């Protein structure tokens, strides 16, 4: 079983930046794909970005050019660098890992973009 712990959320003004981290309980090079999803109040959970163990990335159109997903295999951690944040980016951000046909989720970290 893969355990995931997110960190780095908080309150930021519009136009600001945050970096989220997702620490995994095992070597992430063994995990086919990791990603970030978010869920805003009253909305369904949606894809933000994913990265495979071959470093192929995928982004939601709404975050392309502003967010960057990356992975550090030595630290077993996946990052989401978020720049030019907008109020509509406000949500709980969840890390996930897809391994051997099973999807694992972290507990989430809250991001609030507000002046």
Secondary structure, 3 states (H helix, E strand, C coil): CCCEEEECCEEECCCCCEEEEEEECCCHHHCCEEEEEEECCCCCCEEEEEEECCCCEEECCCCCCCEEEEEECCCCEEEEEECCCCHHHCEEEEEEEEECCEEEECCCEEEEECC
